[in-house]
Each structure stands twice: as structure tokens, then as C-alpha cells.
């Protein structure tokens, strides 16, 4: 017969072990409840858009102001990376369209660095609050696998939860940051309502319905950085060659491209679906690079859903480029005029 009379210290150790396990579960449950409570806290979304703005191209606070505070119509909205931001001058585009008999208000809602997930955040905020006739989405010669590093600062909590799990190496980090972000924003909102908030960042006076960075970028320190530099053809070829050496080519075979590039394709589809639901037309704008492909290979995926404006031929002169991916002011004027010609004939703007 087995002896079930365990020594007292053994029974005590077993009880202590079970108590420790239950204590850990309780801690996890309490933490989960507190985290969900923090995520649900209401706050002033404008404060969210005052989160760290890119020091080289501060625009996100202005994007929120233009959407919510300025009644000027938004007929044409450009969304993309710095390629679009530095190549499309929205005020010049409006003037070009007017000279062609089309009255339309345009905005350039770009963010420095690639990341379609942040472009989706901007498109969602825009389309949920304004009636837009035409959405112009940037497309380039290659897809960016990773999301934008500012996504978790500006996205709605539901979009942080709903983000693709793979290949998204920031998912768990973004999720972990969310309770703290929400609590901090709720606290700032309360302090602001009581007149006790001492903000780290105060947006400058509203900069008007057009904030263009194609001619110059004014950084938060008030300095204007003009985009007028140019290079010789040999210099541009060397700049491009150096950039190409740092490009990571596709890792998976073509048959698995939907897996490798799931992130940009997921969010591009989300933007297209939002636009369709809001009755907004969409066109892709090829933002080329110097001596890059004549047309963007990724467009083949979306050709059945939206047309393409391709200014490649207009900007391949080496004197029009600041670096391998960004035109200078001369190139921006030429590209903007080309886009205006392409858009002027669209029925959705008449």
C-alpha cells in the first residue's frame, strides 16, 4: 500500500506552489483589466496628432488641423511618403487646374519615410470626416515590407489590434505600448481641460489650407531648407548606384510574394475599400526614382481597381533630382504640371 502521509513540509511546499500560481494568474488578470481600461479611456485625438512629429518634415499636426478645423474643401488629396511630399506642390496644382478650367482644392497629406500602414491611418481619418472627390495614392517601383515606425503613435486602438500579425515584427511592441499611450493621452486631455497641461509640443499657428514642401521645408526651429540643389549626370548615377547596393531584394519566391508583402498589400486594399465605401475615386501616382523602371511593377496588382498617372518621362533629366528618390524644386514643378494635365480631364473633378 502507498504511503500518503507526506511530511508537513512537503504539503506546505505544494500549497505554497499552488498559491504562487494563483497569485501570478491574479496579477495577469488585473494587469489585463487595467490595460483594457486604459485603452478604452477617451481623449482628444488632436493631442495624438501632436505626438513627436518628424523633425525633418513636420506635417501630422497640420494634417489633423486641415481635416478638422479648416472648412476649405478637399477635392484632391495626395497620400504617400516624402517622394510625394517633395514632388507635388498642391498650390501650384490648383493653379494649373484652374488654368485648364477646373476648380479644385488640393492637399498633400504625406509623411516622411515609407509605410502604407500610416498612410492608411491618414486616409481613414480623412475619409471619415471629409468628402473627397479624388484620392491620389503613391506607388513606387518596389513595395516596402515593413510598416511605418510612427504607426503606433497615431493609429486608432482598433487598428493596432487589427494590424497584420505577419510579417509584422512590430505587432507585439505596438500592442504593448497602447495602454501607456492611451493613459497618457487621457491624462493630458484632463489636464488640458483643467488648464494644468504643460505640453512638450505646441503646434505653430495654422499654416493654411496648403502646406507644401516641394520648394522648401520649414523645420520646427523655423529654418527654411530650400530644395534647389542639383547634380551632374555622373554624380546622379553614382548616387543611384550607392542606393541600389543597400536595397534588400525579394527574399521569398514570386509564388510567396503575397506573404512577403502582405503588409503593404493589406493596407492598400483597406484604403481602396474605404474610398469605395465613401464614394471617393482613386488614382495611383507613380513616384519614380532617377533612372528607375518606366512603370511600377506593383501596380499590376491594382490595375483593375484604379488608374495610374505615370510622370516617369517628364522627370528623368538628371538636373531635376536632389537625390536618387527625390526631385528638386525644378523637378517638382515639372512633375506637378504633368499631374495637373492628367487630372484635368477627369470627370470626377468637373
C-alpha positions as CSV (number, residue, x, y, z in Angstrom):
1,X,0.0,0.0,0.0
2,X,1.2,3.5,-0.9
3,X,2.1,5.8,2.0
4,X,0.0,9.0,1.7
5,X,1.2,10.5,4.9
6,X,3.5,13.2,3.4
7,X,5.7,15.2,5.7
8,X,4.3,18.5,6.7
9,X,7.0,20.5,4.9
10,X,6.2,18.7,1.6
11,X,2.5,19.5,1.9
12,X,3.3,23.1,2.8
13,X,5.6,23.4,-0.3
14,X,2.8,22.1,-2.5
15,X,0.3,24.6,-1.1
16,X,2.8,27.4,-1.5
17,X,3.4,26.4,-5.1
18,X,-0.3,26.4,-5.9
19,X,-0.8,29.8,-4.1
20,X,2.1,31.3,-6.2
21,X,0.5,30.1,-9.4
22,X,-2.9,31.5,-8.4
23,X,-1.2,34.8,-7.5
24,X,0.5,35.0,-10.9
25,X,-2.8,34.4,-12.6
26,X,-4.4,37.1,-10.5
27,X,-1.7,39.6,-11.4
28,X,-2.1,38.8,-15.1
29,X,-5.8,39.2,-14.8
30,X,-5.5,42.5,-13.0
31,X,-3.0,43.8,-15.5
32,X,-5.2,42.7,-18.4
33,X,-8.2,44.5,-16.9
34,X,-6.2,47.7,-16.2
35,X,-4.7,47.6,-19.7
36,X,-8.1,47.2,-21.4
37,X,-9.4,50.0,-19.2
38,X,-6.6,52.3,-20.2
39,X,-7.1,51.5,-23.8
40,X,-10.8,52.5,-23.5
41,X,-10.0,55.9,-21.9
42,X,-11.3,58.8,-24.1
43,X,-9.0,61.5,-25.2
44,X,-8.6,64.5,-27.5
45,X,-7.4,63.0,-30.8
46,X,-5.8,66.3,-31.7
47,X,-3.2,65.6,-28.9
48,X,-2.5,62.3,-30.6
49,X,-1.5,64.1,-33.7
50,X,0.8,66.3,-31.7
51,X,2.9,63.3,-30.8
52,X,6.5,63.5,-31.9
53,X,6.4,65.0,-35.4
54,X,9.2,64.2,-37.8
55,X,11.8,66.8,-37.2
56,X,12.8,66.9,-40.9
57,X,9.2,67.2,-42.2
58,X,6.7,68.1,-39.5
59,X,3.2,67.7,-41.0
60,X,1.0,65.4,-38.9
61,X,-0.4,68.1,-36.6
62,X,-1.2,70.2,-39.7
63,X,-3.0,67.2,-41.4
64,X,-5.3,67.0,-38.4
65,X,-5.9,70.7,-38.4
66,X,-6.7,70.7,-42.2
67,X,-9.1,67.9,-41.9
68,X,-11.0,69.1,-38.8
69,X,-10.6,72.8,-38.4
70,X,-10.4,74.3,-41.9
71,X,-13.7,74.4,-43.8
72,X,-11.9,74.8,-47.2
73,X,-13.0,71.8,-49.4
74,X,-10.6,68.9,-50.0
75,X,-11.3,67.9,-53.6
76,X,-8.0,66.2,-54.3
77,X,-5.9,64.5,-51.6
78,X,-2.4,63.1,-52.2
79,X,-1.2,60.5,-49.7
80,X,2.2,59.0,-49.7
81,X,5.8,59.2,-48.5
82,X,8.3,62.0,-48.9
83,X,8.5,61.2,-52.6
84,X,5.0,62.6,-53.0
85,X,5.6,65.3,-50.4
86,X,8.6,66.6,-52.2
87,X,7.3,66.3,-55.8
88,X,3.7,67.5,-55.7
89,X,3.1,71.2,-54.9
90,X,-0.6,71.4,-54.1
91,X,-1.0,75.1,-54.5
92,X,0.7,75.1,-57.9
93,X,-1.5,72.1,-58.9
94,X,-4.6,74.1,-58.0
95,X,-3.4,77.0,-60.2
96,X,-2.6,74.6,-63.0
97,X,-6.1,73.0,-62.8
98,X,-7.7,76.5,-62.7
99,X,-5.9,77.5,-65.9
100,X,-7.4,74.4,-67.5
101,X,-10.9,75.3,-66.4
102,X,-11.0,73.0,-63.3
103,X,-11.7,74.5,-59.9
104,X,-10.4,72.1,-57.2
105,X,-8.8,72.4,-53.8
106,X,-5.8,70.0,-53.3
107,X,-3.8,68.9,-50.3
108,X,-0.6,66.9,-49.9
109,X,-1.0,64.6,-46.9
110,X,2.4,62.9,-46.9
111,X,4.6,61.6,-44.2
112,X,8.4,61.2,-44.4
113,X,9.5,57.6,-44.9
114,X,7.6,54.7,-46.4
115,X,4.9,52.8,-44.6
116,X,1.4,52.2,-46.0
117,X,0.0,51.5,-42.6
118,X,0.5,55.1,-41.6
119,X,-0.9,56.2,-44.9
120,X,-4.0,54.1,-44.1
121,X,-4.3,55.9,-40.8
122,X,-4.3,59.3,-42.6
123,X,-6.7,58.1,-45.3
124,X,-9.1,56.7,-42.7
125,X,-9.1,60.0,-40.7
126,X,-9.6,62.0,-43.9
127,X,-12.4,59.9,-45.4
128,X,-14.3,59.6,-42.1
129,X,-14.5,63.3,-41.8
130,X,-14.5,65.0,-45.2
131,X,-16.0,64.4,-48.6
132,X,-13.1,63.9,-51.1
133,X,-13.6,63.7,-54.8
134,X,-10.3,62.1,-55.7
135,X,-7.7,60.3,-53.6
136,X,-4.2,60.1,-55.2
137,X,-2.1,57.2,-53.7
138,X,1.6,57.0,-54.1
139,X,3.0,53.9,-55.8
140,X,6.7,53.2,-56.3
141,X,9.0,50.7,-58.1
142,X,9.1,48.4,-55.0
143,X,6.9,47.5,-52.1
144,X,8.0,48.2,-48.6
145,X,7.7,45.2,-46.4
146,X,7.8,47.0,-43.0
147,X,5.3,49.4,-41.6
148,X,5.9,53.0,-40.6
149,X,7.6,53.4,-37.2
150,X,5.1,56.1,-36.3
151,X,2.0,53.9,-36.8
152,X,1.5,53.1,-33.1
153,X,1.6,56.8,-32.2
154,X,-1.3,57.8,-34.4
155,X,-3.4,54.7,-35.2
156,X,-6.8,54.1,-33.5
157,X,-6.6,51.3,-30.9
158,X,-8.8,49.1,-33.1
159,X,-6.3,49.4,-35.9
160,X,-3.4,48.5,-33.7
161,X,-5.3,45.3,-32.7
162,X,-6.3,44.6,-36.3
163,X,-2.9,45.0,-37.8
164,X,-1.5,42.0,-39.7
165,X,0.4,39.6,-37.4
166,X,2.9,38.5,-40.1
167,X,5.2,39.7,-41.4
168,X,4.8,42.5,-38.8
169,X,7.7,42.4,-36.3
170,X,6.3,45.5,-34.5
171,X,2.9,44.0,-33.7
172,X,3.6,42.9,-30.1
173,X,5.6,46.1,-29.4
174,X,2.8,48.3,-30.8
175,X,0.3,46.4,-28.7
176,X,2.4,46.7,-25.5
177,X,2.7,50.5,-26.0
178,X,-1.0,51.0,-26.5
179,X,-2.2,51.2,-22.8
180,X,0.5,53.6,-21.9
181,X,-0.2,55.8,-24.9
182,X,-3.9,55.9,-24.2
183,X,-3.4,56.6,-20.5
184,X,-1.0,59.4,-21.2
185,X,-3.4,61.0,-23.8
186,X,-6.3,60.7,-21.4
187,X,-4.3,62.4,-18.6
188,X,-3.2,65.2,-21.0
189,X,-6.8,65.7,-22.1
190,X,-7.9,66.0,-18.5
191,X,-5.0,68.4,-17.6
192,X,-5.8,70.5,-20.6
193,X,-9.5,70.8,-19.6
194,X,-8.4,72.0,-16.2
195,X,-5.8,74.4,-17.6
196,X,-2.9,72.5,-16.0
197,X,-1.3,70.9,-19.0
198,X,2.3,72.0,-19.8
199,X,2.7,70.5,-23.3
200,X,6.1,69.4,-24.7
201,X,5.0,70.4,-28.2
202,X,2.8,73.4,-29.2
203,X,1.8,73.4,-32.9
204,X,2.7,76.6,-34.8
205,X,0.0,78.9,-35.9
206,X,-2.2,77.3,-38.6
207,X,-0.2,77.3,-41.8
208,X,-3.2,77.5,-44.2
209,X,-5.0,75.1,-46.5
210,X,-1.8,74.2,-48.4
211,X,1.4,73.0,-46.6
212,X,3.8,72.3,-49.4
213,X,7.3,71.0,-49.1
214,X,8.3,70.7,-52.7
215,X,10.0,74.1,-52.8
216,X,11.3,74.2,-49.3
217,X,10.8,72.5,-45.9
218,X,10.4,74.7,-42.8
219,X,11.5,72.7,-39.8
220,X,10.2,73.2,-36.3
221,X,13.1,75.5,-35.5
222,X,11.8,78.0,-38.2
223,X,14.6,77.4,-40.6
224,X,13.7,77.0,-44.3
225,X,15.6,74.3,-46.2
226,X,15.3,75.0,-50.0
227,X,15.2,72.1,-52.3
228,X,17.1,73.6,-55.2
229,X,20.4,71.6,-55.3
230,X,21.2,69.7,-58.5
231,X,24.0,67.2,-59.6
232,X,25.9,66.3,-62.7
233,X,24.8,63.1,-64.5
234,X,27.8,61.2,-63.3
235,X,27.0,62.2,-59.7
236,X,23.4,61.1,-60.1
237,X,24.5,57.8,-61.5
238,X,26.9,57.3,-58.5
239,X,24.2,58.3,-56.0
240,X,21.8,55.8,-57.6
241,X,24.4,53.0,-57.6
242,X,25.1,53.6,-53.9
243,X,21.4,53.4,-53.1
244,X,20.9,50.2,-55.0
245,X,23.6,48.5,-53.1
246,X,21.6,48.9,-49.9
247,X,18.3,47.7,-51.3
248,X,17.1,44.3,-50.0
249,X,15.7,42.3,-52.9
250,X,12.7,40.0,-52.5
251,X,13.6,37.1,-50.2
252,X,10.8,34.6,-51.0
253,X,10.0,33.2,-54.4
254,X,7.4,35.0,-56.5
255,X,4.8,32.4,-55.6
256,X,5.0,33.6,-52.0
257,X,5.0,37.3,-52.7
258,X,1.6,37.8,-51.1
259,X,3.1,36.5,-47.9
260,X,6.3,38.6,-48.0
261,X,4.5,41.8,-49.0
262,X,1.3,41.1,-47.0
263,X,1.7,44.4,-45.0
264,X,1.6,46.9,-47.9
265,X,-1.0,45.0,-49.8
266,X,-3.3,44.6,-46.9
267,X,-3.3,48.4,-46.1
268,X,-3.5,49.4,-49.8
269,X,-6.6,47.2,-50.1
270,X,-8.0,48.8,-46.9
271,X,-7.6,52.3,-48.4
272,X,-9.2,51.3,-51.6
273,X,-12.2,49.7,-49.8
274,X,-12.6,52.8,-47.6
275,X,-12.6,55.1,-50.6
276,X,-15.1,53.0,-52.5
277,X,-17.4,53.0,-49.4
278,X,-17.2,56.8,-49.3
279,X,-17.8,57.3,-53.0
280,X,-14.3,58.7,-53.5
281,X,-12.4,57.9,-56.7
282,X,-8.8,56.7,-56.5
283,X,-5.9,57.0,-58.8
284,X,-2.3,55.9,-58.3
285,X,0.5,58.3,-58.8
286,X,3.9,56.7,-59.8
287,X,6.5,58.5,-57.8
288,X,9.6,57.3,-59.7
289,X,13.3,57.4,-58.9
290,X,16.1,58.6,-61.1
291,X,16.8,56.1,-63.8
292,X,14.3,53.7,-62.3
293,X,11.7,51.5,-64.1
294,X,9.5,53.2,-66.6
295,X,6.4,51.8,-64.8
296,X,5.9,50.5,-61.2
297,X,5.7,46.7,-61.2
298,X,3.4,46.7,-58.0
299,X,0.7,48.5,-60.0
300,X,-0.2,45.2,-61.8
301,X,-1.9,44.1,-58.6
302,X,-4.2,47.1,-58.5
303,X,-4.7,47.8,-62.2
304,X,-8.3,46.6,-62.1
305,X,-9.2,48.9,-59.2
306,X,-7.7,52.3,-60.1
307,X,-5.9,54.0,-63.0
308,X,-2.3,55.2,-63.0
309,X,-0.7,58.6,-63.5
310,X,2.9,58.0,-64.7
311,X,5.2,61.1,-64.9
312,X,8.3,59.0,-65.5
313,X,9.2,60.5,-68.9
314,X,8.7,64.1,-67.5
315,X,11.4,63.9,-64.8
316,X,14.3,61.7,-66.0
317,X,16.6,64.7,-66.7
318,X,19.4,64.3,-64.2
319,X,19.3,68.1,-63.4
320,X,15.8,67.6,-61.8
321,X,17.0,65.5,-58.9
322,X,18.1,66.2,-55.4
323,X,18.9,62.5,-54.7
324,X,18.0,59.1,-56.2
325,X,14.4,59.2,-54.8
326,X,13.5,62.9,-54.6
327,X,13.3,65.5,-57.3
328,X,14.4,69.1,-56.6
329,X,12.2,72.1,-56.9
330,X,12.6,72.2,-60.7
331,X,11.6,68.6,-60.9
332,X,8.7,69.1,-58.6
333,X,7.3,71.9,-60.8
334,X,7.6,69.7,-63.9
335,X,6.0,66.7,-62.1
336,X,3.2,68.8,-60.7
337,X,2.4,70.3,-64.1
338,X,2.3,66.8,-65.6
339,X,-0.1,65.5,-62.9
340,X,-2.3,68.6,-63.4
341,X,-2.6,67.7,-67.1
342,X,-3.5,64.1,-66.2
343,X,-6.2,65.1,-63.7
344,X,-7.8,68.0,-65.6
345,X,-9.6,65.7,-67.9
346,X,-11.1,63.6,-65.1
347,X,-14.9,63.8,-64.9
348,X,-14.8,63.5,-61.1
349,X,-13.2,66.9,-60.8
350,X,-15.6,68.8,-63.1
